[in-house]
Amino acid sequence: MRAALVLLVAFGASTAVAGRSPIRVWESTDDASITEGETTLDVDPDTAYAAATDYQRWSVIFPDIERVIVTKQQGDDARVTLIHRDGNRDNVHFHNTPQARMVWFEDTGGHAEVWAEIVFVPGDRDGTTRVRSRLFADVHGVASLVVGSTKVRMMREQRIASDLTHLHAYFMARAPGS
């Protein structure tokens, strides 16, 4: 569970930037185990999707990731180990859908079912991308006695907010004229 919760694209219900938040986070109306979020990037969707599927770049986009090890990659599927600055390791399975510019991944270890999807679609203005992220996390067994649903929801919110904030900051730093 830590992998996707640390990974994804999740932040405190919103993150303020210059007095207004470019990040929106909300609980899904479809499933109580899903938190959703979105932001707009100042880059075209193909460029944003290409960056998100370049797993080695994750250590630059997401500051809590120190190193990325791609253990297997075949087409749109990949097995990746993310090594975090605190020493934790997450083994993640990616199954992406390029036609939809969707990154989908699941944590393959732990005591929880965790998956996430990030979709990159054209924004309201030319040269922008609307990023929509969904994070599912459900704790099972003994772990559910220690980590309740309220705590899991809070962790999902924080992860979505954090990851979207990092994506937003990554592309702002690369915008023309910045």
C-alpha positions in Angstrom: 0.0 0.0 0.0 2.8 2.4 0.8 4.0 2.4 -2.8 1.0 3.8 -4.4 0.2 6.0 -1.4 3.7 7.4 -1.6 3.7 7.5 -5.4 0.7 8.9 -6.5 -0.4 11.2 -7.7 -2.2 12.4 -3.4 -2.0 15.7 -1.4 -3.8 17.4 1.6 -7.3 18.2 0.3 -5.7 21.1 -1.6 -2.4 22.8 -2.0 -2.3 26.6 -2.3 -0.1 28.2 -4.9 0.1 32.0 -5.0 -3.2 32.2 -3.0 -5.2 29.9 -5.2 -4.9 26.1 -5.6 -4.2 24.6 -9.0 -5.0 21.2 -7.4 -8.4 19.8 -6.7 -8.9 16.6 -4.6 -12.1 14.9 -3.8 -13.6 11.6 -2.7 -15.1 9.5 -5.5 -18.8 9.2 -5.6 -18.4 5.7 -7.2 -16.3 4.0 -4.5 -15.4 5.0 -0.9 -12.0 3.5 -1.5 -11.1 5.9 -4.3 -9.8 9.5 -4.0 -9.6 11.6 -7.2 -7.8 14.8 -8.1 -6.9 17.0 -11.0 -4.7 19.9 -12.1 -3.8 21.6 -15.3 -0.2 21.6 -16.7 1.3 24.1 -19.0 2.4 21.5 -21.5 0.7 19.5 -24.2 -0.8 16.0 -23.3 1.7 14.0 -25.4 4.7 15.6 -23.7 3.1 15.1 -20.2 2.3 11.5 -20.9 5.8 10.8 -22.3 7.3 12.2 -19.1 5.0 10.1 -16.9 5.9 6.9 -18.7 9.6 7.6 -18.6 10.0 5.8 -15.2 13.6 6.9 -14.7 12.3 10.5 -14.7 10.1 9.8 -11.6 13.1 10.4 -9.3 13.1 14.0 -10.7 9.3 14.6 -10.8 8.6 13.1 -7.4 11.3 14.2 -4.8 10.5 11.3 -2.4 11.7 8.8 -4.9 15.5 8.5 -4.9 16.0 5.8 -7.5 14.0 3.8 -10.0 14.9 0.3 -11.2 13.0 -1.0 -14.2 13.1 -4.8 -13.7 11.1 -5.7 -16.8 9.5 -3.7 -19.6 7.5 -5.1 -22.5 5.4 -2.8 -24.6 3.0 -0.9 -22.3 3.7 -3.1 -19.3 6.5 -2.7 -16.9 7.7 -3.9 -13.5 9.4 -1.2 -11.6 11.0 -0.9 -8.1 10.8 2.6 -6.6 13.4 3.3 -3.9 12.3 6.1 -1.6 14.6 8.5 0.2 13.5 7.0 3.5 14.7 3.5 2.3 11.3 2.0 1.6 10.9 0.1 -1.7 7.8 -0.3 -3.7 7.4 -2.9 -6.4 5.0 -1.6 -8.9 3.3 -3.1 -12.0 2.5 -0.6 -14.8 -0.1 -1.3 -17.5 -0.4 1.8 -19.6 -2.9 2.8 -22.3 -1.1 5.1 -24.8 -4.2 5.8 -26.9 -6.0 7.2 -23.9 -2.7 8.7 -22.5 -3.4 6.8 -19.3 -0.8 5.6 -16.8 -2.1 2.7 -14.6 -0.2 1.0 -12.0 -0.6 -1.3 -8.9 1.5 -2.0 -5.9 2.3 -5.7 -6.0 3.2 -6.1 -2.3 1.9 -5.3 1.1 -1.3 -5.9 3.0 -3.5 -3.7 0.9 -4.9 -3.5 -2.6 -3.6 -0.3 -4.2 -3.8 0.9 -7.7 -3.8 4.3 -9.4 -4.5 5.8 -12.8 -3.4 9.1 -14.2 -4.9 10.4 -17.4 -3.5 13.3 -19.5 -6.1 15.0 -21.8 -6.1 18.3 -23.7 -6.7 21.3 -21.4 -9.0 24.3 -22.0 -6.3 26.2 -23.8 -3.9 25.1 -26.5 -0.7 23.6 -25.2 -2.2 22.7 -21.8 -3.1 19.3 -20.2 -5.7 18.4 -17.7 -4.4 15.7 -15.5 -6.9 13.5 -13.7 -5.7 11.1 -11.0 -7.6 8.3 -9.2 -6.1 6.3 -6.3 -7.7 3.2 -4.9 -6.5 1.9 -1.6 -8.2 -0.7 0.6 -6.5 -2.3 3.6 -7.2 -6.0 4.3 -6.7 -8.5 7.2 -4.8 -7.6 10.4 -3.5 -4.3 8.8 -7.1 -3.0 8.7 -7.1 -3.2 12.6 -4.2 -0.9 12.7 -5.0 1.5 9.8 -8.7 2.4 9.7 -10.6 3.7 6.7 -10.4 7.3 7.9 -6.6 7.1 8.0 -6.5 5.4 4.6 -8.7 8.1 3.1 -6.5 10.8 4.6 -3.4 9.1 3.2 -5.0 8.9 -0.3 -5.9 12.6 -0.2 -2.4 13.6 0.8 -0.8 11.3 -1.8 -3.0 12.6 -4.7 -2.4 16.2 -3.6 1.4 15.7 -3.3 1.8 13.9 -6.6 -0.3 16.4 -8.6 1.6 19.2 -6.9 4.9 17.7 -8.0 3.7 17.1 -11.5 2.5 20.7 -11.7 5.8 22.0 -10.3 7.9 19.8 -12.7 6.2 21.2 -15.8 6.1 24.8 -14.5 9.9 24.7 -14.1 10.1 23.6 -17.8 7.6 26.1 -19.2 8.9 28.5 -21.8 10.0 31.8 -20.2 10.3 30.3 -16.7 
